[in-house]
Amino acid sequence: MRNVIFILFVVAFSNMVVAQKPKKGNKTEQKIKKVKEEPMKIVFQVASDDTLVHKSIMRQLGNITSVDSTLVIEVVCHGPGINLIHKDRTNYAQKVKEYTSKGIIFNACEFTLKERQIPKEKILDEAKFVQSALIHIVKKQHEGWSYIKTGF
């Protein structure tokens, strides 16, 4: 008789455990699904005028876009890094043009332009402008973008 009662108890308990499984579509599963559906977003900071740094970011952009074409990418140039998108100083005007045609956005910091007395006309036509590079980067991070600082 004890065995029968024990078996009934085990069966009843196992039904309770099965009944407590989380419902499909709970908030955690919805968040995971949303993350999987949204493309990854990356913001790069360029604050160096070192041409090796500029060469490195161009190579990185080529590498990562060859692996995943759904990435959303912005490059934010400020301080000495503004030279990456300065018409008279860059070695990568053609690469910037190529990458902007693939959807990558290059941004110039207006504070840097003002400080260095660089007119907007001296920035590559493909580039956009942000008032403050650092605030722009922080906002992107707050929105869930991944952050990568280029340089050595």
Backbone as numpy.savetxt, mean C-alpha at the origin, in Angstrom:
# Nx Ny Nz CAx CAy CAz Cx Cy Cz
-26.61 -50.50 32.68 -27.43 -49.31 32.68 -26.56 -48.05 32.68
-25.47 -48.08 33.44 -24.57 -46.94 33.47 -24.01 -46.64 32.08
-23.71 -47.65 31.33 -23.16 -47.46 29.99 -24.16 -46.76 29.08
-25.43 -47.11 29.20 -26.47 -46.49 28.38 -26.60 -45.01 28.74
-26.60 -44.71 30.03 -26.72 -43.32 30.46 -25.50 -42.53 29.99
-24.32 -43.14 30.09 -23.10 -42.48 29.66 -23.15 -42.19 28.16
-23.59 -43.15 27.38 -23.68 -42.98 25.93 -24.68 -41.88 25.58
-25.84 -41.85 26.26 -26.82 -40.79 26.03 -26.24 -39.43 26.38
-25.49 -39.37 27.46 -24.86 -38.11 27.87 -23.87 -37.64 26.82
-23.03 -38.54 26.32 -22.04 -38.20 25.30 -22.72 -37.70 24.02
-23.77 -38.38 23.59 -24.50 -37.98 22.39 -25.13 -36.61 22.59
-25.76 -36.38 23.73 -26.40 -35.10 24.00 -25.35 -33.98 24.05
-24.22 -34.21 24.69 -23.18 -33.21 24.81 -22.57 -32.89 23.45
-22.35 -33.90 22.63 -21.74 -33.66 21.32 -22.68 -32.84 20.43
-23.99 -32.99 20.58 -24.94 -32.17 19.82 -24.86 -30.71 20.26
-24.63 -30.47 21.56 -24.51 -29.09 22.04 -23.25 -28.44 21.46
-22.16 -29.17 21.39 -20.91 -28.62 20.86 -21.09 -28.27 19.39
-21.72 -29.14 18.63 -21.97 -28.88 17.21 -22.88 -27.67 17.06
-23.85 -27.53 17.90 -24.80 -26.42 17.80 -24.14 -25.09 18.11
-22.99 -25.10 18.79 -22.34 -23.86 19.16 -21.33 -23.38 18.13
-21.21 -24.02 16.99 -20.32 -23.55 15.95 -20.76 -22.16 15.51
-19.81 -21.28 15.18 -20.20 -19.94 14.74 -20.98 -20.00 13.44
-21.93 -19.10 13.34 -22.73 -19.04 12.13 -21.89 -18.54 10.98
-22.18 -19.05 9.78 -21.49 -18.55 8.60 -21.91 -17.12 8.39
-20.93 -16.34 7.94 -21.23 -14.94 7.70 -21.08 -14.08 8.93
-20.42 -14.61 9.99 -20.23 -13.76 11.17 -19.26 -12.62 10.84
-19.10 -11.70 11.75 -18.31 -10.50 11.48 -16.86 -10.80 11.12
-16.26 -11.76 11.80 -14.87 -12.11 11.50 -14.74 -12.64 10.09
-15.63 -13.55 9.71 -15.58 -14.10 8.36 -15.84 -13.01 7.32
-16.73 -12.08 7.61 -17.01 -10.98 6.69 -15.78 -10.09 6.51
-15.06 -9.83 7.60 -13.85 -9.01 7.52 -12.79 -9.72 6.69
-12.62 -11.01 6.91 -11.63 -11.78 6.17 -11.97 -11.77 4.68
-13.24 -11.96 4.38 -13.68 -11.95 2.98 -13.42 -10.59 2.35
-13.69 -9.52 3.08 -13.48 -8.17 2.57 -12.00 -7.93 2.28
-11.13 -8.35 3.19 -9.69 -8.18 3.00 -9.22 -8.95 1.78
-9.74 -10.15 1.59 -9.35 -10.96 0.43 -9.82 -10.33 -0.87
-10.96 -9.65 -0.85 -11.51 -9.06 -2.07 -10.85 -7.75 -2.44
-10.39 -6.98 -1.45 -9.77 -5.69 -1.72 -8.33 -5.89 -2.17
-7.90 -5.09 -3.16 -6.49 -5.20 -3.55 -5.59 -4.63 -2.46
-4.36 -5.13 -2.42 -3.40 -4.59 -1.47 -3.01 -3.19 -1.91
-2.80 -2.30 -0.93 -2.44 -0.91 -1.21 -1.12 -0.61 -0.53
-0.20 -0.03 -1.29 1.14 0.26 -0.78 1.48 1.72 -1.05
2.00 2.40 -0.04 2.51 3.76 -0.22 4.01 3.72 0.05
4.78 4.19 -0.93 6.23 4.27 -0.83 6.63 5.70 -0.50
7.58 5.86 0.40 8.13 7.18 0.72 9.52 7.29 0.10
9.74 8.35 -0.68 11.05 8.61 -1.25 11.51 9.96 -0.71
12.55 9.94 0.12 13.07 11.16 0.73 14.57 11.29 0.50
15.09 10.60 -0.50 16.52 10.62 -0.78 16.75 11.05 -2.22
17.83 11.82 -2.43 18.17 12.18 -3.81 19.24 11.25 -4.38
19.57 10.21 -3.65 20.55 9.23 -4.09 20.01 8.48 -5.31
20.72 8.54 -6.40 20.24 7.89 -7.63 20.18 6.36 -7.48
20.96 5.80 -6.57 20.85 4.36 -6.31 19.51 4.04 -5.64
19.02 4.94 -4.80 17.71 4.77 -4.18 16.63 4.86 -5.27
16.77 5.81 -6.16 15.80 5.96 -7.25 15.79 4.72 -8.15
16.98 4.22 -8.44 17.08 3.01 -9.25 16.42 1.84 -8.53
16.63 1.76 -7.22 16.07 0.68 -6.41 14.54 0.72 -6.41
13.95 1.89 -6.23 12.48 1.95 -6.21 11.90 1.59 -7.56
12.55 2.01 -8.63 12.05 1.66 -9.96 12.10 0.14 -10.16
13.16 -0.48 -9.69 13.27 -1.94 -9.79 12.21 -2.62 -8.92
12.00 -2.10 -7.70 11.00 -2.67 -6.81 9.60 -2.57 -7.42
9.29 -1.41 -7.99 7.98 -1.24 -8.62 7.79 -2.24 -9.76
8.82 -2.42 -10.55 8.74 -3.39 -11.64 8.57 -4.81 -11.12
9.31 -5.15 -10.08 9.22 -6.50 -9.53 7.83 -6.80 -8.96
7.34 -5.90 -8.12 6.07 -6.21 -7.45 4.88 -6.16 -8.40
4.93 -5.27 -9.39 3.81 -5.23 -10.33 3.84 -6.41 -11.29
5.01 -7.02 -11.48 5.07 -8.22 -12.33 4.48 -9.43 -11.61
4.44 -9.38 -10.29 3.90 -10.47 -9.49 2.40 -10.29 -9.26
1.98 -9.04 -9.02 0.57 -8.78 -8.71 0.14 -7.47 -9.37
-0.61 -7.59 -10.44 -1.04 -6.40 -11.18 -2.23 -5.70 -10.55
-2.79 -6.28 -9.47 -3.95 -5.66 -8.83 -3.55 -4.69 -7.72
-2.26 -4.58 -7.43 -1.81 -3.69 -6.36 -2.17 -2.25 -6.67
-2.50 -1.50 -5.62 -2.71 -0.06 -5.73 -1.48 0.56 -5.09
-0.76 1.40 -5.85 0.53 1.91 -5.38 0.60 3.42 -5.55
1.13 4.07 -4.51 1.46 5.49 -4.58 2.90 5.66 -4.13
3.61 6.56 -4.79 4.97 6.92 -4.43 4.92 8.39 -4.03
5.37 8.69 -2.82 5.33 10.05 -2.32 6.77 10.56 -2.20
7.06 11.63 -2.96 8.41 12.19 -2.99 8.43 13.52 -2.24
9.41 13.65 -1.35 9.56 14.90 -0.61 11.01 15.09 -0.22
11.31 16.29 0.26 12.70 16.60 0.61 13.57 16.34 -0.61
14.77 15.83 -0.39 15.67 15.55 -1.52 15.10 14.52 -2.50
14.14 13.74 -2.04 13.52 12.73 -2.91 12.71 13.31 -4.04
12.44 14.61 -3.98 11.68 15.27 -5.05 12.41 15.16 -6.38
13.74 14.97 -6.32 14.52 14.85 -7.55 14.11 13.67 -8.41
13.49 12.67 -7.82 13.02 11.52 -8.61 12.01 11.95 -9.67
11.23 12.99 -9.37 10.20 13.42 -10.31 10.42 14.87 -10.79
11.62 15.38 -10.61 12.00 16.72 -11.08 12.47 16.58 -12.53
11.85 17.32 -13.43 12.15 17.21 -14.86 13.64 17.37 -15.18
14.30 18.28 -14.50 15.71 18.57 -14.82 16.70 17.68 -14.09
16.23 16.88 -13.12 17.18 16.14 -12.28 16.99 14.62 -12.31
15.88 14.15 -12.80 15.63 12.71 -12.75 16.28 11.96 -13.92
16.65 10.75 -13.65 17.11 9.82 -14.69 16.00 8.83 -15.05
14.81 9.02 -14.47 13.77 8.01 -14.59 12.44 8.55 -15.13
12.49 9.60 -15.92 11.26 10.17 -16.47 10.48 9.14 -17.27
11.18 8.35 -18.07 10.49 7.36 -18.91 9.87 6.26 -18.04
10.56 5.84 -17.00 10.02 4.82 -16.10 8.80 5.34 -15.35
8.85 6.60 -14.90 7.70 7.19 -14.21 6.51 7.20 -15.15
6.74 7.57 -16.40 5.66 7.59 -17.41 5.10 6.17 -17.60
5.98 5.19 -17.70 5.57 3.80 -17.87 4.73 3.31 -16.68
5.20 3.62 -15.47 4.48 3.15 -14.28 3.17 3.89 -14.06
3.12 5.17 -14.40 1.83 5.88 -14.25 0.82 5.33 -15.24
1.28 4.87 -16.40 0.34 4.27 -17.36 -0.21 2.95 -16.83
0.47 2.35 -15.85 0.00 1.12 -15.22 -0.81 1.41 -13.95
-1.02 2.70 -13.65 -1.85 3.07 -12.51 -1.10 3.49 -11.26
0.20 3.45 -11.27 0.96 3.89 -10.11 0.93 5.42 -10.06
0.70 5.95 -8.88 0.62 7.41 -8.70 1.90 7.90 -8.05
2.49 8.92 -8.65 3.66 9.60 -8.08 3.19 10.95 -7.57
3.52 11.26 -6.31 3.10 12.51 -5.68 4.30 13.35 -5.31
4.16 14.66 -5.53 5.17 15.63 -5.10 4.62 16.42 -3.92
5.46 16.64 -2.94 5.08 17.40 -1.74 5.15 18.90 -2.03
4.04 19.58 -1.86 4.00 21.03 -2.11 4.84 21.80 -1.09
4.94 21.31 0.13 5.80 21.97 1.12 7.26 21.94 0.65
7.68 20.80 0.11 9.05 20.68 -0.41 9.27 21.64 -1.57
8.29 21.71 -2.47 8.44 22.60 -3.62 8.59 24.06 -3.16
7.78 24.42 -2.19 7.84 25.80 -1.68 9.19 26.06 -1.00
9.61 25.13 -0.15 10.87 25.28 0.58 12.06 25.38 -0.36
12.05 24.59 -1.42 13.17 24.54 -2.36 12.98 25.48 -3.55
11.88 26.21 -3.52 11.55 27.17 -4.59 11.55 26.49 -5.97
10.84 25.38 -6.02 10.70 24.63 -7.28 9.28 24.86 -7.79
9.14 25.45 -8.97 7.79 25.61 -9.51 7.19 24.26 -9.94
5.89 24.15 -9.83 5.22 22.90 -10.19 5.52 22.48 -11.63
5.79 23.44 -12.48 6.09 23.14 -13.89 7.37 22.32 -14.05
8.23 22.33 -13.03 9.48 21.57 -13.07 9.30 20.10 -12.67
8.09 19.76 -12.23 7.79 18.38 -11.83 7.21 17.65 -13.05
7.56 16.39 -13.18 7.07 15.59 -14.32 5.55 15.71 -14.45
5.09 15.79 -15.68 3.66 15.97 -15.95 2.81 14.84 -15.38
3.38 13.67 -15.25 2.63 12.51 -14.76 2.37 12.58 -13.26
3.12 13.40 -12.56 3.01 13.46 -11.09 1.80 14.28 -10.65
1.34 13.94 -9.46 0.28 14.69 -8.79 0.92 15.42 -7.62
0.12 16.19 -6.92 0.65 16.99 -5.82 -0.15 16.74 -4.54
0.57 16.68 -3.43 -0.05 16.61 -2.10 0.52 17.75 -1.29
-0.30 18.32 -0.42 0.16 19.47 0.35 1.33 19.09 1.26
1.17 17.99 1.99 2.20 17.53 2.91 2.44 16.04 2.69
3.66 15.69 2.32 3.99 14.28 2.07 3.74 13.42 3.31
4.20 13.91 4.45 4.09 13.10 5.67 2.64 12.90 6.09
1.85 13.96 6.02 0.43 13.82 6.36 -0.25 12.86 5.39
0.10 12.96 4.11 -0.49 12.06 3.11 -0.15 10.60 3.44
1.10 10.35 3.79 1.52 8.98 4.13 0.80 8.48 5.38
0.71 9.32 6.39 0.03 8.92 7.63 -1.44 8.61 7.36
-2.10 9.43 6.56 -3.50 9.17 6.22 -3.65 7.84 5.49
-2.74 7.55 4.59 -2.80 6.27 3.87 -2.64 5.11 4.85
-1.71 5.24 5.78 -1.52 4.19 6.77 -2.78 4.03 7.62
-3.39 5.13 7.98 -4.63 5.10 8.78 -5.74 4.39 8.01
-5.72 4.51 6.69 -6.72 3.85 5.84 -6.38 2.38 5.56
-5.26 1.91 6.12 -4.92 0.50 5.97 -3.87 0.20 4.92
-3.27 1.22 4.34 -2.24 1.01 3.34 -0.96 0.51 4.02
-0.22 -0.33 3.32 1.10 -0.74 3.80 2.10 0.35 3.44
3.08 0.56 4.32 4.05 1.63 4.15 5.43 1.05 3.93
6.13 1.59 2.91 7.50 1.18 2.65 8.34 2.44 2.46
9.37 2.57 3.26 10.31 3.69 3.09 11.47 3.19 2.24
11.75 3.91 1.18 12.85 3.51 0.32 14.13 4.17 0.80
15.21 3.60 0.45 16.52 4.17 0.82 17.34 3.18 1.60
18.51 3.64 1.96 19.45 2.77 2.67 19.65 3.24 4.08
